[in-house]
Amino acid sequence: MSTATVRIPEDKRDILKIIASIERKEIKQILSELIDEYVERHKETLDLLSKPEWVETIKKGKEEVAKGIKGKSLDALAD
């Protein structure tokens, strides 16, 4: 495991210390859990962006929205 330095505003650090004390955890454990949750939430997005057909569909949809054109439902791609 590698080490990273993270700068946290003092007020947030103080709150983390209190939470860590209540939960009987170290701050690094709480931060590790938060990072795990963040990564998990973004896995689906990364998966979609790894598929060129989805990227193209998303791009076309954004262009249609910008032009005020009603686009197709993304449900059609799920099949």
C-alpha positions as CSV (number, residue, x, y, z in Angstrom):
1,M,0.0,0.0,0.0
2,S,1.3,3.4,-0.9
3,T,1.1,6.6,1.2
4,A,-0.5,9.9,0.2
5,T,-0.6,13.2,1.9
6,V,-4.0,14.8,2.0
7,R,-4.6,18.4,3.3
8,I,-7.9,18.7,5.1
9,P,-9.2,22.0,6.5
10,E,-8.8,22.1,10.2
11,D,-12.5,22.3,11.0
12,K,-13.2,19.1,8.9
13,R,-10.2,17.4,10.5
14,D,-11.6,18.2,13.9
15,I,-14.9,16.7,13.0
16,L,-13.2,13.6,11.6
17,K,-11.3,13.2,14.9
18,I,-14.6,13.3,16.8
19,I,-16.2,10.8,14.5
20,A,-13.1,8.5,14.7
21,S,-13.2,8.7,18.5
22,I,-16.9,7.8,18.7
23,E,-16.5,5.0,16.2
24,R,-13.2,3.9,17.8
25,K,-11.5,4.0,14.4
26,E,-8.4,5.8,13.1
27,I,-8.9,8.7,10.7
28,K,-7.0,6.8,8.1
29,Q,-9.5,4.0,8.3
30,I,-12.4,6.4,7.9
31,L,-10.7,8.0,4.9
32,S,-10.0,4.7,3.3
33,E,-13.6,3.7,3.7
34,L,-14.7,7.0,2.1
35,I,-12.4,6.5,-0.8
36,D,-13.7,2.9,-1.3
37,E,-17.3,4.2,-1.4
38,Y,-16.3,7.0,-3.9
39,V,-14.6,4.5,-6.2
40,E,-17.6,2.1,-6.0
41,R,-20.0,4.9,-6.9
42,H,-18.0,5.8,-10.0
43,K,-17.4,2.2,-11.3
44,E,-20.6,2.2,-13.4
45,T,-19.6,5.5,-15.1
46,L,-16.1,4.2,-15.8
47,D,-17.6,1.0,-17.3
48,L,-19.9,3.0,-19.6
49,L,-17.1,5.3,-20.7
50,S,-15.0,2.3,-21.6
51,K,-17.6,1.3,-24.3
52,P,-17.2,3.4,-27.4
53,E,-20.9,3.0,-28.5
54,W,-22.1,4.4,-25.2
55,V,-19.7,7.4,-25.4
56,E,-20.9,8.1,-28.9
57,T,-24.6,7.8,-27.8
58,I,-24.0,10.1,-24.9
59,K,-22.2,12.7,-27.1
60,K,-25.1,12.6,-29.6
61,G,-27.6,12.9,-26.8
62,K,-25.8,16.0,-25.4
63,E,-25.8,17.6,-28.8
64,E,-29.5,16.9,-29.2
65,V,-30.3,18.4,-25.8
66,A,-28.3,21.5,-26.7
67,K,-30.3,21.8,-29.9
68,G,-33.6,21.2,-28.1
69,I,-34.2,17.9,-29.9
70,K,-35.9,15.2,-27.9
71,G,-33.5,12.2,-28.0
72,K,-34.0,8.5,-27.7
73,S,-34.3,6.7,-24.4
74,L,-31.0,5.1,-23.2
75,D,-33.1,2.0,-22.3
76,A,-32.7,0.9,-26.0
77,L,-29.0,0.5,-25.5
78,A,-29.4,-1.7,-22.5
79,D,-30.8,-4.6,-24.6
